[in-house]
Amino acid sequence: MNDLRQLRHFVALAEHGHFARAAEAVNLSQPALSRSIQALEASLGCSLLDRAPRQISLTAHGRLVLEHARRLLDGSRALHSAVTQLDNLDSGELRLGAGPYPAARLVPRALGRFASRHPGVRVQLTLENWHSLRQRLLDDAIELFVADIREFDGDPLLDIIPLRRHPGTLFCRPGHPLLARDRVRLTDLAAYALAGTQLPVEVARAIGELAGNEKPLAIECDNFMVLKAVVAGSDVVSMAPWDVVAEDVMAGRLAMLEPIASTRTLSAYGVVTHAARSLSPAARALKELLLEEDRDFSAI
């Protein structure tokens, strides 16, 4: 088993691409970092780097080792955090992920309550689409995530708790020209750019049928705060589950055009964990808070 310190040094070098910057990041002198990398190469019996005067690049062996090194280091951090939290939640680390819609309301509320109860636990939140979050979970880079679960049906590697479903809605800025119409028709909607996050296959199909276009999104962005800002400052129309925009609509910051008339556009969030991993105390505590927040949602 290779020294985790050597793997940590190698990952830092791969990420920084330069010995001096990597040495500073891991608090080593440049010669000491170089010796650590050479020792790792000697123990593995291969060259990990192509060295150039100004920068380094990874060999094929280096890319393979980097993938496994990251996984080992993530596992080591998870083990240390779980042991630290075993008797209490006064310290340790929690790493989780969220899709763009859960990250807009559900996850922040649960995290706020968690931080108030356990201020000593360091939380790292990753915002990505459901495909990337699944891979991070299986690589032990995160302990759980909340995202759309439609494409995980029957996945034996995952434990999934479905959450409340919310109708999809079209929304726009207050004063949008479409709001003056008694009813928004497909031809009316087609005159405006449609923005949204990456969509599950069945949702993309339903929206495509609504918009009369196989690729309905003119703007695709997985940061929902950016989407809201685009809509608020233009005639762009966007879509989201009702729970995500409810407060903004009620406060007059956004306006709802109408619910999307398709059961395929209902939200399908879930709390997802690794089927073969037990959760740390911090992850279990946050999971319960997520479920409570989901049950308590009443802005409908």
Buried (B, 14 or more C-beta within 10 A) or exposed (E): EBEEEBBBBBBBBBEBEEBEBBBBBBEBEBEEBBBBBEBBBEEBEBEBBEEEEEEBEBBEBBEBBBEEBBBBBBBBBBEEBBEBBEEEBEEBBBBBBBBBBBBBBBBBBBBEBBEEEBEEBEBEBBBBBBEBBBEBBBBBBBBBBBBBBBBBEEEEEBBBBEBBEBBBBBBBBEEBEBEEEEEBEEEEBEEBEBBBBBBBEBBBBBBBBBBEEEEBBBBEBBEBEEBBEBBBEBBBBBBBBBBBBBEBBEEEBBBBBEBBEBEBBBBBBBBBBBEEBEBBBBBBBBBEBBBEBBEEBEEE
